[in-house]
Amino acid sequence: MLRITLNRAVSAAVLIIIASIFSFVIIAAFPGNVAALIAEMRGGFVSQEVVDRVAVEYRLNDPLVLRYFHWLGDVMQGDLGSSLRTGESVSTALAQRLQPTLVLVLGGSLVTLIVGTSLGLAGAMWPNGLIDRTIRAFAVFNVSMPKFFLAAMLIYVFGVQMQLLPTFGFRGPASWILPCIAVGAVPGALLSRLMRVGLEETMSRPFIITAKSKGFGRRRILFRDALPNIVPVFLTTFGMNIAFITQSSLIIEPIFSWNGVGAYFVEAARFRDLPVLQSCLLMFSILFILVNLAVDLIVMMADPLQRRAKRI
């Protein structure tokens, strides 16, 4: 197991390096004169002399490879540069905005897990009945709904009409509920269908038929025999959805006026704040890789077949 973990960690490190290259190259290939853009954001009269001075200051005249290694060295020391628009340290700004994003990702993941497991198990417990058909219709409707529309409907129903929950700002646990539901409901519906189909397929296998012939009830067979067989697939899909939940913060945070990393990225895109865009891209990429690494290790611990395949 230790060797497998080390191999996966090395693979993740290589992927992080590749992600850093893409994050740097995408922003470096930004159209237009970057030095002129930086000079304009600083204000004042922009002459060619000023543009040339900015280009030297930011090493924009150096070869792309040298610029990448210089930027990577700063990143490894915790220096992500300064915002072109505000002049503040990007590292400091990201640290200040990290809490709302973490709450949104963790809360949305919890909603996804609760919705996916509860609806999937309920549908499998009473298959082809009214409950199963209702859950199926709810899941299809939920998957078809855009996240921004779901967020707007939650605000209108629970904030405007019923006035039960706050809909503006990051102001404590009560203000977390609607954003987390808006982020986690759609992937939760996807997971519920995955679990329902997986359980139904497993319930038709020979060892399940044997368990039925012994007189065991459906509940016992479902939880003790069928459910463990779909856990690896469920965990893998759940891990992928955590990464998608993180990406959803780009949409959900501005809607609920959360001052998180997602809103910071959208704001930077509007004002062409290149260092902020570069840092956010790198952070999202690293998070995606680390989440998949953790899920892969958890799945290997939960599934002995995968551990045996890795040894072979």
C-alpha positions, 0 to 999 in steps of 0.5 A: 500500500505504501508503494502504491501511495508513493507512486500516486503521489509522484504522479500527482506531483508531475501533474501539478508541474504540468498544470503550472506550465499550462497556467503560466502559458495560458496567461502569457499568451494573453492577447495584446501588449501586457506591459502597456496594459499594466502601465494603463492600470497604474494610471497617469500618462502612458508613454513608450518609455513607461511601457518599456520600463514596465516590461523590464520590471516584469521581465516581459522581454525575457524568454518564456522559459526563463519567465516560467522558472522565475514565476515558479520559483516565486510561487514555491516561496509563496509569492504569487505576485501583486494584483494589477488593479489594487496592488495588493499581494495575491497570496494575502488576498487569496488567504483572506478569501479562502474561507468562504470558498472552503465553506461552499465546497465542503458544504456543497459536498455534504449536500451532494453526499446526503442527496445522492445516498438518500435518494439512491437508497430510497429508490433502490429500497422501493424499486419501480414504485411511486417513490422510485418514479418521483425520485427519478423525475426529481433527479432528471429535473434537477440535473437539467436545471442550470446552477444559476437558475437554481440559485435564483429560485432558492433566493426567490422562494426562501429569501424573498417569499418565505423570508426564512434564510439570508441571501446576501453575504457570508454572515454565519451558518444560516447564510451558508444553507442556500449557496451550499444547496445551489452547489450540491443539489445537481451533483447530488442528483447525478450521484443518486441516479448512479447509486440507484442504477448500480444497486439495481444491477448488483441486485440481479447478480448470482450472489444476491439471488443466493442471499434471497434464497436463504430468506434474507430481507431486501433491506439486509441484502441491499445494505450488507451485500449490494451496497459495498459493491458500488462504493468504489464507483460511487466514491470515484464519481463523488471525488470528481464532483468535488472538483466540479463543485469547486468550479461552481463557486465561480457562478454561485459566489457572485450570486450570493455576494460571497467574497470568495476565491470564485468571485475573486477570479470573476472580478479578475477576469473582468478587469484583466488582472493577469496575476490573479487569474494565473494564481486562481487557475493554478490553485483550482488545478492543484485542488482538482489533482489533490482531490482526485489523489485522495479519492483514488487512495480511498477507493484503493483502500475500500476495494481489495480488487484494485489493490491486487491489480496494482500489485500485479 
